[in-house]
Amino acid sequence: MKTTVTAALAAALLASAAFPAAAELFFNRIATFPVASNLDEGEDKTTSSEIITATPDGNTLIYSDAPGGTIGFIDITDPRSPKAGGSIAIDSEPNSVAAVGEKVLVTIDRTEDMTKPAGDLGVVDVASRKLENVCDLGGQPDFLQMERSPQSRSKTSATRN
């Protein structure tokens, strides 16, 4: 009898540990947001969300839109009802974004001639939606990578082609 109870408890423990792991294998979409909602009224142009980042508080998504030449903002304070947060024009093609505190870093591809790759790293203030600074990367940027340490330090790299 004791062996049966022990085996039953072991099976129940194993099953309860397996279900959370299995549940993480599936994405449960709770809402969608058409990025064209961030276009000005009457504006008609190609737009596409490519790389997406979130502010540290989790209430705002920020995406790069290379075809539209913008970075867009989405208010997800209520994740089931995302709202347009506007966009800002970036001169050339923004191709990656990474939120860092109250700022968002954006790589900007300015390549006009593939034999002369060019690009910048821009800093945008999330609250004001203003491009504050730009730094020449000396080449064509491809993406940003953020690494955060337990000490809340960040390391960012902008990879270029």
Sequence and secondary structure as in RCSB ss.txt:
>XXXX:A:sequence
MKTTVTAALAAALLASAAFPAAAELFFNRIATFPVASNLDEGEDKTTSSEIITATPDGNTLIYSDAPGGTIGFID
ITDPRSPKAGGSIAIDSEPNSVAAVGEKVLVTIDRTEDMTKPAGDLGVVDVASRKLENVCDLGGQPDFLQMERSP
QSRSKTSATRN
>XXXX:A:secstr
 HHHHHHHHHHHHHHHHHHHHHHTTS        GGGGS TT        SEEE TTSSEEEEEETTTTEEEEEE
 SSTTS EEEEEEE SSEEEEEEEETTEEEEEEE  SBTTB  EEEEEEETTTTEEEEEEE SS EEEEEEEE T
TS EEEEEEE 
